[in-house]
Amino acid sequence: MTATPAAATPAPANPSVPEPVAPAAGLRALRGPGGTSLRVEPRALTTGLLLAAATLVLAVVLIGTGDFEIAPWDVVQTLLGNGTPADDFIVNDLRLPRVLVAVLVGAALGMSGAVFQSVSRNPLGSPDMLGFGYGSAVGALVVIVLFKGGATEVALGAVIGGLLTGAVIYLLAYKQGIHGYRLVLVGIGASAVLVALIQYLIARAQIVEATRAMVWLTGSLAGRDWAQVWPLLAVCAVLFPLVLGQGRALRTIEMGDDAAYALGVPVERTRMLLMVAAVLLTTAAAAAAGPISFVALAAPQLARRLSRSPGSNLMTGALMGAVLLLASDLASQRAFGSDQLPVGVVTGLVGGVYLLWLLVTERKAGRI
């Protein structure tokens, strides 16, 4: 990180270039060999550590939740290899894969939402609003309704549908670059078309396929096993470092394309790389658990409010997404008695209220 320049006479304001975001209070820079540096924001770091701790606590509690309750200490002992054979089977074979899928899906959605909101510079610019989830849903329903495919084929159809939707939206929104409101408007239009396709596919399906399609569209973690964990873990292991490595460039792009170009950032190449990575994260999450709604919309905004840090908040957004999905899954199992709800219903209920609050807040601020 370069040293702060001395005070100078301010240049005339240029309305075409947004004002740079002010540094967060308490900003620190850790310098390494070869002139490298790492910027550390104490409040954001504290927020990230607290969210990571909350993820671990919720995961342990969730593993112990079910028809056969297991105390948190016994869960920890079992995870460390010191449990009874019965606890070992329940924890490691039945419940741990579901919890890991919840953590990975929530983190993937949280990070993809942070990317899209930064690229579009709009708090509504999440995969939920831009249609990528609906694209994955159309791909999955085509496999279910038309080809009667199994779980693997449905997951592959969801990935292909999401990627095709991302490519179409990017091409339609591109005009001398990608701009925020154009991307959001094209995404909303694409969502309307895709919702119509979903309704058409369900209407022409047989009762068995229609029921299976509705279960998938709800979004659920029930029955998840290690077959869903490993592919999703591989995707996250590759894409998380890639996205985090572009965090500084993304933060520069938030200042405006002209400023980013002046600072030597390849704007369109960086934007396309990040959007492809975010679409892959969204589609991988949908392939593993169905279209979980509103996590990608709410997680980055909540993380930003907690950390009070400007910029994309990629890592805190991912951790917040994991916390939201774990808490929603815990609520779906405990808050409704014996009538357990799919986790997608809970996130939809909470996310709908959050979306209304966000719209009212943005309107009062004069941004919509």
N, C-alpha and C positions, 0 to 999 in steps of 0.2 A: 504494500500500500504506500503510495507516494506521500511525501510530507505535505501539509496544508500550505498553500501559497500565501504570501503576504497580502494584506488588504490592498485593494486597488480600486480605482474609480469605476463604479458599476457601468456596464455597457447599456445602451438603450435596449428596452424590452422588445423582443421580437415575438409578436403574437402567434406566429406559425410554429414556434418551438416551445413545448411545455416547460414550465419551470422545473429544474432538477429537484428531486426529493431531498429534503434536508436529512442530514445524518441523524441516526437515533441517538438519544441521550446516553452518555456513558459508553460510547463506542470505543473499543480497544483494538489494537492491531498487534498480532504476534508475528515477529519477523523470524524467518528461517534462513538457511544458507542459500547462497546464490541470488540474493535479492528477493526471494519469495516472501510472501506475507499472507497472513490469515486474519480476516476481520472477525472480531468477536463482539457481539452485542450481549452484555450480561443478562438483560431481561429476557431476550430471546433464548439464550442458552438455558437460563433457569426454567423458562416455560417448556422447552424441549425436554429437559430432564424430568420435570414433573409429569409431562404427558407420557414419557416412556415408563415412568414408575406406575402411572395409572393404567397403562396398557398391561403391564405385568400383573398388577393386582386384579384387574378385571378378568384377565385370562385364567388366573388360578381359581378365582371364584366361579367362573363359568365352567371350568373343567369339573368342579365339584358339584355342579347343579344338574339335577335330573331325577329320574325315578329312584335311583339309588344315590342318596346324598353322601358326599365325601368331604370331610373337613379340610379347610385350606392347608393346614400343616401336613395332613396325610397326602394331599395332592403333591405338595412340594417333595415330600419324602419319596413318593412313587416316581416322580419325574427324575429324582436323583438315583433311582434304582434300588430303593430300600423299602418298597411297598410289598404288600401281600400279593399272591398270584391273582386274586380276584380284582384288587385295586389296579394292578398292573394292566390287566386286560381292559378294564373299563376306561382307565385314564389314557393309556398309550394307543390302544387299538380303536376305541369307540369315540372318545371325546376330544383328544388332542388334535386329530386332523381337522375337525370342525372348527376349533378355536384358531388354528393356524390359518385356515382359509379365511376366517373372519378378519384376522390381523392383516393378512396380505391383501385381501380385497379392499378393506378400508383404507390401507396405506396407498394402494394403487389409485383408488378413486380420489383420495385427498390430494395426492401429488398431481394427478392429471387435471383436477379442478384448478389447482394453483397455477399450472402452466396456462390453461386456457383463459383464466381470468386476467393473467398478466399480459398475454398476447393480445387479447381483445380490449384490455384496459377497461373492463366492465365487470362488475360483481355478478351480473347475470350470465356471463360467458362461461358456463360450465358444460360438461358433456350432456347433462340432463336437458339443458335448454337448447343446445346446438344440434341435437338429433343423433349423436353417435350411439347412445344407448338404444334408441329406436332402430337404428341400422343393424345393430347386433341382434335385436329381437326379430327383425324381418329375416335375417339370415338363418337364425335358429328355427323360426316357424316354417320357413321353406323346407328345411330338412325334416322337421317333424310331420308336417301336413302332406307334402308332396312326395317325399322319399321314404317316410316311415323309418328314419335313421335312429341309431342308438345314441347313447350319451356322448361317445367320442365324436360321432358325426355332427351332433347338435352343437358341441363346443366349437368344432371347426367351422361350422356354418355361422356361428355367432362372430367369430374372429373375421371371417371373410366379409360378412355383411357390414361390420363396423369399419373395416379398412376401405371398402368400396364407398361407403357413405362419407368417410373422411376425405377421400380423393375427390368425390363429386362436389362436396361443400367447398373445399379449397379452390377448385377450378372455378366454381361459380362466384366465389367471393374475391377472386384475384383480379385486380385491376391496378397495375402499376404498384403492386404490393398488396398486403392484407391489412385492412383497417378494421378497427374494433366493431363499430356499429354495423358495418357491412357484413362482417362475419356473423354477428348475432342475428341480423335480419335474415340472412340466407339460411342459417341454422334453424330458425323458427319456421321458415317456409318449408324446409326439408322435413322437419319434425311433423308438420301437418300431413305431408304426403305419405310419410312412413307410417303414421298412425292409421291412415286410411288403408294402406296395404296390410297392416296387422289385422284390422277388422275384417278385411276381405278374406284373408287366409283363414281366420277363425270361422267365418261364416260358411265357408265351403268345406270345412273339415268334418270328418266323422266324429261321433261323440267321444270316442276314446282319444283321438288325436287332439280334439278341441280341449278336453279336460287336461291332457298332458301339457298343451301349449299354455293354458291359463296358469297352471302350477308353475311353469318355467317363467312366465311373464311377471309373476308376483315377486320373485326374488326370494330365495330361501337358502339356508345353510344346512337344512336337514339332510341326513344321509351322506354328507361329504366325507370322503376318506382320503387316503394317501394318493390315490390316482389324480385327485384335483390339486393336492398340495404341491407335488414336484414340478409340474409344468408352470404353475403360477409362480413358484419360488424361483425358477430359472429365469422367467421373464423379468421379475422384479430385480434379481441379482444383476442382470445385464443393463436394464433401463434406469434404475435408480441412480447408479454412479454417472451414467451418461447425462441425465437431466441435471443432477447436482453440479456436474462439471461445467454446465452452461449457465449456472445461476448468475454469475457476474455479468455475462453478456445479456441475459434476460433482464436483469435490473437496469442495465444501460438502455436497452430498448424501451423500457417503460418511460424514459425521459423524452422519447420521441425519436422517430427514424432519423431526422436530420442530425440531432445530437449524437446518436449512436454511430451514424456514418462518419461524422467528424472525429469520433474517438476510435475509429478503425474497426468497428464491429461489422462483420458481414451480416447485415440485418436479415435479408430474405433467406439466406442459407441457414442461419441460426433459428429463425422462426419456423422454417419448414422442418428442420431436424427435431425441434422441440414438439411441434404439433404431431409429427409421426410417432414420436415416443409416447406422447400423451394418449393418442388414439390407440396405440398398442396396449398401453396399460388399461385403458377403459374396456377394450374388447376382451382382454385376458380376464379381467375381473368379471365381466358379464358371462364369459364362457364357464367360469368356475362356479358362480352363484346366481346367475340370472341378472337382470337389470335392476340392481339396488339403487333406488332413487334418492336424490337430494343429498347424499353424503358428499359428492364432489362439489356441490353448490355451497354447502354450509361449512365444511371443514376448513377451507382456506380463510374464509372470512372470520370464523371464530378464532382461528390461530392468530390471525393478524390483530384482532382485538385484545387477545390475551398477552401477546408479546409486545404490542405497541411498536412493532418494527415495520418500517417501510419496505417495500419490495415484495417479492413473490412468496416468501415464507414457505419454501418448498418442503423442507424437512419437517417443520412444525405442522404444516398442512397435512403431510402424510401421517404423522403421529396422531393428530387430531382425528383424521379419518378412521384410524384403527380404534381409537377410544370410542368414537360415535357408534361404530358398527358393533363393537363388543357390548357396549351399554345397551344398544337396541336389542341385540340378541338375548342379553340377560333379561331385559324387560319382557320380551316376547315369551320367555319361558316361565317367568315368576309373577308377572303383574296380572295375568289373565287366568289364573287358576289352572284347571285341567285343559282349558281351551287355548292351547298354544297357537300363537299366530306366526305366520312366516315373517322373517325379519324385515322383508321389503314392505310389509304393511305398516310396521312400526316406524321405519324411516320415512315412509310416505306421510304418516300422520304428523310426525314431528317436523319434517321438512316442509310440509304445506304451511304450517303455522310460521315457520321461519321465513319462508318465501314472502308471505303476506307482510310480515314485519319489515323485511328488507325492502320491499316495494314502497311501503309507507315512508321508511327512512330516506330512501333515495329521492322520493318525490318531495319531501320536506326540504331536502338539501338542494333541490332544483336540478338534479342530474337526469331526471326522467320526466 
